[in-house]
């Protein structure tokens, strides 16, 4: 499961980047969250850190995979609904 561990580390790093360089995430976040975008950047960053950490460790990997799938579906649904 080295791939899942690597993906978890990458996702956690991406989540942390939401706090280090939030302006980089404004264009993509605005598509799903056109209102209060900056707060959503922080919320999404925290979510990605948590999911990334969960994916990194074997004990929590299954929960992390379920969470990542749900999070991805939710972000996709938000983006589609706000594109209308």
GIURBEL-V195283 format. One record per backbone hydrogen bond with DSSP energy under -0.5 kcal/mol. NH is the residue of the N-H (numbers start at 1). CO is the residue of the C=O. If there is no record, write none. Layout:
# GIURBEL-V195283
NH,CO ; NH,CO
This chain:
# GIURBEL-V195283
5,1 ; 6,2 ; 7,3 ; 8,4 ; 9,5 ; 10,6 ; 11,7 ; 12,8 ; 13,9 ; 14,10 ; 15,11 ; 16,12 ; 17,13 ; 18,14 ; 18,15 ; 19,16 ; 20,16 ; 21,17 ; 24,21 ; 25,22 ; 26,23 ; 29,25 ; 30,26 ; 31,27 ; 32,28 ; 32,29 ; 33,29 ; 40,36 ; 41,37 ; 42,38 ; 43,39 ; 44,40 ; 45,41 ; 46,42 ; 47,43 ; 48,44 ; 49,45 ; 50,46 ; 51,47 ; 52,48 ; 53,49 ; 54,50 ; 55,51 ; 56,52 ; 57,53 ; 60,57 ; 61,57 ; 61,58 ; 64,60 ; 65,61 ; 66,62 ; 67,63 ; 68,64 ; 69,65 ; 70,66 ; 71,67 ; 72,68 ; 73,69 ; 74,70 ; 75,71 ; 76,72 ; 77,73 ; 78,74 ; 79,75 ; 80,76 ; 81,77 ; 82,78 ; 83,79 ; 83,80 ; 84,80
